Amino acid sequence: MRRFVIALGVGCGLVGASVALAQQNTAPPEVETLRARAAEILGSVPPPPAELSPAAALGRRLFFDTRMAADGKTACVACHLPERHGADGLRFSLDARGKPTARNSPTVFHVDGQIAQRWRGDRTSPAHQAEDSLVGSLGWPTHDAARAQLLALDYESDFRAAFPDAPDPVSTANFGRAIEAFEATLSTPALFDAFLRGETWLSSEQRRGLALFLDTGCTACHNGPAVGGRSLQRFGVVKPYAEATGSDPVDEGRFAVTKHEADRYVFKVPPLRNVAMTGPWFHDGSVADLAQAVRVMADVQLGKPLGDADANAIAAFLATLTGEVPPHFSAP
């Protein structure tokens, strides 16, 4: 079976750019129609800001500070690497206690505006996710212990600048808000966005993949500028997902949080921005090939098995969603 290979050198999302940028003529009507459909259903993302607000600058420091983990070495970035576009390339990460995480670490790019955070949607916002990571992956026994660490470090002036109206700005809640402000700046416009703006074309294979993505039904869940993140959906609408992924054990998803039968096997729909760089895929990292992940989704969600050519074309389109890692996604 021919595997679709994603080249690692896709900085700036310029997959196929040598073909697309060479086009000087007006796009034919069918390309303009495809562009208009994609713009309506998906849409573009903005560039990252030229400067960080005080809160975002504080969040950047905290995100990369290993002192904010109980083991003194883990930090937020341990599971969200720049070279992996905010993911880490592992099925499961190791937390500050030396234990594997329960689920695959998602990217921290384009988290702003999502319906919820984490695979089970059990944290309501990026701020909630970051604050509770202090007593989760970062290993502190309590929020008070984490706050004591914040007070022991050289952050008070930064917290006061970031949250000038707070009577007691150094808090774990404001830790979460600062991380949220930083993550909101992690936007990665890509080749696809240039295509939507009419500045370039996609290759014929990429356009075919985009048309298949729209026509097969993928956008019922993967829509909006982040290409997902807007809903919680059952994984395995047509057939049990584990039949296609080989998952063992089988994760019951949001059911473990709510105990509602309707939430069994329900997970947050992940955004697909930079998806070519954030594998392995799914909540348990059970699939290591992007085209295979596409086949799994078409099969278990839509009941539309795809051949290799169509799956590879969709994967080619998905690669156009890979943008440049913002330069400030680095240690200050």
Phi, psi and omega per residue, in radians:
M1 nan 2.203 3.140
R2 -1.220 2.228 3.137
R3 -1.701 2.464 3.076
F4 -1.434 2.154 -3.086
V5 -1.852 2.175 3.073
I6 -1.597 2.093 3.088
A7 -1.201 2.431 -3.114
L8 -1.302 -0.363 -3.088
G9 -1.562 1.018 -3.104
V10 -1.888 0.548 3.115
G11 -0.883 2.484 -3.100
C12 1.228 0.118 3.122
G13 1.192 0.460 -3.016
L14 -1.620 0.831 3.059
V15 -1.226 2.140 -3.127
G16 1.300 0.236 -3.049
A17 -1.128 -0.535 -3.121
S18 -1.091 -0.517 3.058
V19 -1.388 -0.848 -2.999
A20 -1.179 -0.745 -3.060
L21 -1.243 -0.289 -3.142
A22 -1.360 -0.228 -3.082
Q23 -1.305 2.215 -3.132
Q24 -2.040 -0.274 -3.071
N25 -1.536 2.850 3.074
T26 -1.111 2.372 -3.134
A27 -1.124 2.493 3.090
P28 -1.159 2.836 -3.060
P29 -0.970 -0.671 -3.096
E30 -1.157 -0.541 3.085
V31 -1.262 -0.723 3.104
E32 -1.112 -0.654 3.095
T33 -1.126 -0.766 3.107
L34 -1.092 -0.739 3.120
R35 -1.057 -0.764 -3.127
A36 -1.148 -0.716 3.100
R37 -1.088 -0.798 -3.120
A38 -1.133 -0.686 3.130
A39 -1.113 -0.671 -3.111
E40 -1.235 -0.708 -3.023
I41 -1.554 -0.599 -3.063
L42 -1.883 -1.391 3.120
G43 1.755 2.981 -3.047
S44 -1.709 2.849 3.000
V45 -1.942 2.661 -3.131
P46 -1.397 2.858 3.017
P47 -1.233 2.776 3.057
P48 -1.156 2.752 -3.100
P49 -1.201 2.680 3.111
A50 -1.248 -0.533 3.138
E51 -2.358 2.676 3.116
L52 -1.675 2.466 3.005
S53 -1.175 2.867 3.078
P54 -0.979 -0.666 3.128
A55 -1.178 -0.750 3.133
A56 -1.170 -0.673 3.108
A57 -1.121 -0.682 3.054
L58 -1.124 -0.770 3.119
G59 -1.043 -0.657 3.091
R60 -1.068 -0.814 3.126
R61 -1.051 -0.804 -3.103
L62 -1.136 -0.664 -3.091
F63 -1.063 -0.629 -3.061
F64 -1.760 0.063 -3.048
D65 -1.571 1.897 -3.131
T66 -1.161 -0.312 3.118
R67 -1.210 -0.246 3.138
M68 -1.519 0.123 2.990
A69 -1.891 2.596 -3.095
A70 -1.085 -0.484 3.140
D71 -1.560 -0.061 3.103
G72 1.275 0.242 -3.092
K73 -2.553 -0.141 -2.988
T74 -1.484 -1.037 -3.118
A75 1.052 2.862 3.104
C76 -1.062 -0.674 -3.042
V77 -1.144 -0.319 -3.115
A78 -1.016 -0.584 3.137
C79 -1.789 -0.041 -3.035
H80 -2.427 1.452 -2.958
L81 -1.563 2.484 3.054
P82 -1.002 -0.735 -3.094
E83 -1.232 -0.215 3.074
R84 -1.954 0.382 3.104
H85 0.937 0.793 3.039
G86 1.506 0.035 2.993
A87 -1.939 -2.850 3.138
D88 -2.361 0.012 3.060
G89 1.357 0.110 -3.115
L90 -1.906 2.689 3.012
R91 -1.111 -0.824 3.119
F92 -2.411 2.446 -3.132
S93 -1.562 2.891 2.994
L94 -1.757 2.263 -3.138
D95 -1.547 -3.072 -3.069
A96 -1.218 -0.198 3.066
R97 -1.619 -0.003 -3.126
G98 1.413 0.262 -3.127
K99 -1.861 2.578 3.102
P100 -1.221 2.507 3.060
T101 -1.173 2.735 -3.085
A102 -1.254 -0.445 -3.098
R103 -2.481 2.861 3.136
N104 -1.051 2.417 -3.135
S105 -1.336 2.058 3.118
P106 -1.360 2.859 3.069
T107 -1.162 2.646 3.045
V108 -1.700 0.111 3.050
F109 -1.422 2.464 3.055
H110 1.045 0.632 3.085
V111 -1.452 -0.380 -3.114
D112 -1.105 2.283 3.093
G113 1.544 0.005 3.100
Q114 -1.290 2.772 -3.081
I115 -1.126 -0.558 -3.133
A116 -2.913 3.129 -3.137
Q117 -2.055 2.703 -3.132
R118 1.263 2.831 -3.018
W119 -1.053 -0.612 -3.102
R120 -1.619 0.052 3.137
G121 1.097 0.533 -3.041
D122 -1.619 0.020 2.985
R123 -2.189 2.347 -2.850
T124 -1.436 -0.347 -3.057
S125 -2.707 2.880 3.041
P126 -1.023 -0.590 3.102
A127 -1.152 -0.770 3.090
H128 -1.065 -0.779 3.126
Q129 -1.049 -0.822 -3.091
A130 -1.163 -0.771 -3.130
E131 -1.066 -0.786 -3.102
D132 -1.339 -0.264 3.027
S133 -1.162 -0.393 3.096
L134 -1.043 -0.671 3.127
V135 -1.762 0.145 3.062
G136 -1.927 -1.870 -3.045
S137 -1.091 -0.490 -3.119
L138 -1.455 -0.154 2.838
G139 1.562 0.052 -3.128
W140 -1.303 2.510 -3.108
P141 -1.235 -0.531 -3.133
T142 -2.544 2.861 3.037
H143 -1.143 -0.592 3.117
D144 -1.096 -0.675 3.110
A145 -1.146 -0.677 3.108
A146 -1.164 -0.698 3.112
R147 -1.128 -0.673 3.105
A148 -1.045 -0.649 3.095
Q149 -1.170 -0.725 3.083
L150 -1.016 -0.752 -3.125
L151 -1.168 -0.511 -3.113
A152 -1.355 -0.288 -3.098
L153 -1.693 3.113 -3.005
D154 -1.618 0.943 -3.024
Y155 -1.996 -0.118 -2.976
E156 -1.026 -0.768 -3.115
S157 -1.145 -0.618 3.112
D158 -1.170 -0.712 3.105
F159 -1.139 -0.686 3.130
R160 -1.159 -0.659 3.105
A161 -1.211 -0.628 -3.106
A162 -1.343 -0.583 -3.068
F163 -2.282 1.194 -3.004
P164 -1.154 -0.360 -3.102
D165 -1.626 -0.065 -3.114
A166 -1.437 2.238 3.127
P167 -1.129 -0.530 3.128
D168 -2.349 1.405 -2.936
P169 -1.196 -0.444 -3.097
V170 -1.441 1.706 -3.094
S171 -2.569 2.806 3.087
T172 -1.210 -0.511 3.075
A173 -1.108 -0.727 3.122
N174 -1.310 -0.457 2.936
F175 -0.977 -0.852 3.134
G176 -1.090 -0.730 -3.125
R177 -1.153 -0.637 3.118
A178 -1.180 -0.759 3.083
I179 -1.074 -0.726 3.114
E180 -1.058 -0.751 3.134
A181 -1.097 -0.689 3.107
F182 -1.162 -0.845 -3.101
E183 -1.113 -0.482 3.103
A184 -1.147 -0.287 3.134
T185 -1.580 -0.067 -3.003
L186 -1.562 1.158 3.130
S187 -1.730 2.478 -3.023
T188 -2.304 1.275 3.061
P189 -1.013 2.547 -2.944
A190 -2.364 -3.025 3.085
L191 -0.963 -0.686 3.141
F192 -1.016 -0.705 -3.131
D193 -1.170 -0.660 3.068
A194 -1.114 -0.643 3.072
F195 -1.100 -0.784 3.133
L196 -1.100 -0.574 3.128
R197 -1.379 -0.064 -3.132
G198 1.358 0.312 -3.099
E199 -1.546 -0.280 -3.113
T200 -2.779 2.984 3.036
W201 -1.853 2.835 2.873
L202 -1.638 2.798 3.051
S203 -1.152 2.881 -3.141
S204 -1.058 -0.659 3.118
E205 -1.168 -0.738 3.113
Q206 -1.140 -0.700 3.102
R207 -1.154 -0.694 3.106
R208 -1.106 -0.696 3.104
G209 -1.133 -0.706 3.087
L210 -1.090 -0.787 3.118
A211 -1.071 -0.724 3.094
L212 -1.127 -0.706 3.113
F213 -1.025 -0.730 3.128
L214 -1.281 -0.739 -2.993
D215 -1.413 -0.514 -3.090
T216 -1.272 -0.435 3.133
G217 1.986 0.115 -3.112
C218 -1.036 -0.579 -3.046
T219 -1.350 -0.034 3.002
A220 -1.054 -0.557 3.118
C221 -1.991 -0.683 -3.094
H222 -1.676 1.517 -3.108
N223 -2.382 3.075 -3.101
G224 1.395 2.985 -3.053
P225 -1.022 -0.590 3.115
A226 -1.434 -0.086 -3.119
V227 1.033 0.884 3.119
G228 2.361 -2.977 3.133
G229 1.443 0.060 -3.026
R230 -1.744 -0.123 -3.049
S231 -2.649 2.875 2.997
L232 -1.894 2.252 -3.037
Q233 -2.406 2.675 3.071
R234 -1.236 2.293 3.065
F235 -1.614 1.890 -3.063
G236 1.897 0.989 -3.134
V237 -1.236 -0.733 -3.052
V238 -1.624 -0.635 3.124
K239 -2.625 2.769 3.133
P240 -0.980 2.297 -3.043
Y241 -1.101 -0.560 -3.074
A242 -1.136 -0.376 3.078
E243 -1.117 -0.498 -3.119
A244 -1.721 -0.523 -3.068
T245 -1.680 -0.333 -3.051
G246 1.261 0.334 -3.082
S247 -1.081 2.301 3.106
D248 -2.692 1.940 0.133
P249 -1.355 2.955 3.109
V250 -1.569 2.088 -3.126
D251 -1.381 2.258 -3.128
E252 -1.496 0.048 3.007
G253 1.137 -2.410 -3.020
R254 -1.130 -0.331 3.108
F255 -0.958 -0.635 -3.131
A256 -1.147 -0.370 3.134
V257 -1.561 -0.819 -2.997
T258 -1.710 -0.407 -3.033
K259 1.108 0.296 3.068
H260 -1.599 2.264 -3.092
E261 -1.034 -0.567 3.132
A262 -1.126 -0.294 -3.114
D263 -1.705 0.087 3.117
R264 -1.169 2.227 -3.117
Y265 1.184 0.333 3.085
V266 -1.574 2.330 3.111
F267 -2.368 2.828 3.002
K268 -1.202 2.393 3.030
V269 -1.241 2.051 -3.088
P270 -1.287 2.594 2.988
P271 -1.218 2.616 -3.091
L272 -1.818 0.070 3.010
R273 -1.029 2.283 3.126
N274 1.122 0.330 -3.038
V275 -1.065 -0.512 -3.141
A276 -1.132 -0.314 -3.097
M277 -1.834 -0.010 -2.954
T278 -2.019 0.291 3.093
G279 -1.230 2.950 0.056
P280 -1.229 2.830 -2.907
W281 -1.859 2.828 -3.093
F282 1.404 2.959 -3.007
H283 -1.049 -0.427 -3.122
D284 -1.984 0.233 3.124
G285 0.979 0.592 -2.985
S286 -1.424 -0.198 -3.118
V287 -2.183 2.202 -3.029
A288 -1.803 0.018 -3.109
D289 -2.159 2.217 -3.039
L290 -1.112 -0.752 3.124
A291 -1.094 -0.634 3.076
Q292 -1.161 -0.667 3.068
A293 -1.066 -0.680 3.074
V294 -1.084 -0.791 3.125
R295 -1.065 -0.737 3.127
V296 -1.023 -0.830 -3.092
M297 -1.121 -0.780 3.137
A298 -1.080 -0.641 -3.085
D299 -1.291 -0.989 -2.979
V300 -1.448 -0.387 3.140
Q301 -1.652 -0.676 -2.976
L302 -2.001 -0.191 -3.087
G303 1.133 0.588 -3.100
K304 -2.244 1.420 3.131
P305 -0.992 2.376 -3.129
L306 -1.902 2.479 2.982
G307 -1.339 2.977 -3.098
D308 -1.023 -0.721 -3.068
A309 -1.103 -0.761 -3.133
D310 -1.234 -0.720 3.112
A311 -1.097 -0.715 3.122
N312 -1.174 -0.597 3.100
A313 -1.155 -0.754 3.097
I314 -1.102 -0.725 3.088
A315 -1.079 -0.622 3.086
A316 -1.115 -0.723 3.055
F317 -1.098 -0.789 -3.101
L318 -1.042 -0.544 3.105
A319 -1.146 -0.397 3.101
T320 -1.298 -0.108 3.079
L321 -1.543 -0.009 3.126
T322 -1.425 2.056 3.126
G323 -1.902 3.127 3.126
E324 -1.338 2.367 3.058
V325 -1.124 2.220 3.141
P326 -0.999 2.388 -3.074
P327 -1.074 -0.434 3.124
H328 -1.456 0.019 2.990
F329 -1.451 1.180 -3.060
S330 -2.777 2.805 3.141
A331 -1.127 2.315 -3.137
P332 -1.254 nan nan
